[in-house]
């Protein structure tokens, strides 16, 4: 009987932490405040997909708040 700790992958991307879970879903959260985009979770997907989702949310935020950048 061996103990296998769960491993999560953590990646920094554009001021966010992308945390991959064992089921290949992701938790995306800002590294610090103020938050331009709220933390969110994804369904199981690739790293490229989660980066695309974050890029889209950041683009939508920038378009909604043009003076915030």
Secondary structure, 3 states (H helix, E strand, C coil): CCCCCCCCEEEEECCEEEEECCCCCEEEEECCCCCCCCCEECCCCCHHHHHHHHHHHHHHHHHHCCCCC
